[in-house]
Amino acid sequence: MKEFKEVLESRRSVKQFDPNVKIPREEMKEMLELTTKAPSSVNMQPWRFVVVDTPEGKAALQPLVQFNTRQNETSAAMIVLFGDMKNYEYADKIYDDAVERGFMPQEVKDVQVAKFVEMYEILDRQAMNDIVKIDCSLAAMQFMLVARYYGYDTNAIGGFDKNNVAEVLGLDPERYVPVVMLAVGKAAVEGRPSVRLPIDDVVSFR
């Protein structure tokens, strides 16, 4: 518990990273695998991560991050987190795996997948957008804590060109909606401490 509290309390928003620090892709995959332990609506896991860690990829992102170019230039990677608006197409793969692992019987899987896919297919775009953005936000926060546990620093970025980022990264902009960018690396300049409202200002009991 003490270690987890230290991870929470040591996380800072870092804007300038050590450009000499790279994150091996196998280590990045480890962190992202832990990230995907985050919860999601009916376990549809709509998060899709594009890890931009090459000079060419960073150059393509640069015009899209007008107010956050320093993070793009110095971070080990920029992770662009998208929500898959057709995430339900993975329902059978997800739930078949649950059956194979003994987490649920086949008959339960059959009923749940039919029900959930039917529900998701009739949602309008705004309703699905709301779902994937909540789920992807949970994953984004999970990644920042996982990265801190691994000794890295992060900065969550909402200020970027959301209209064009999917196409620049080779994704279908109708299917994949951008949620947030996460700069990750080792801090060159430590993030500043910040304050939070007193707990009694934000919590009520009924």
Secondary structure, 3 states (H helix, E strand, C coil): CHHHHHHHHHCCECCCECCCCCCCHHHHHHHHHHHCCCCCHHHCCCEEEEEECCHHHHHHHHHHCCCCHHHHHHCCEEEEEEEECCHHHHHHHHHHHHHHCCCCCHHHHHHHHHHHHHHHHCCCHHHHHHHHHHHHHHHHHHHHHHHHHCCCEEEEECCCCCCCHHHHCCCCCCCEEEEEEEEEECECCCCCCCCCCCHHHHCCCC
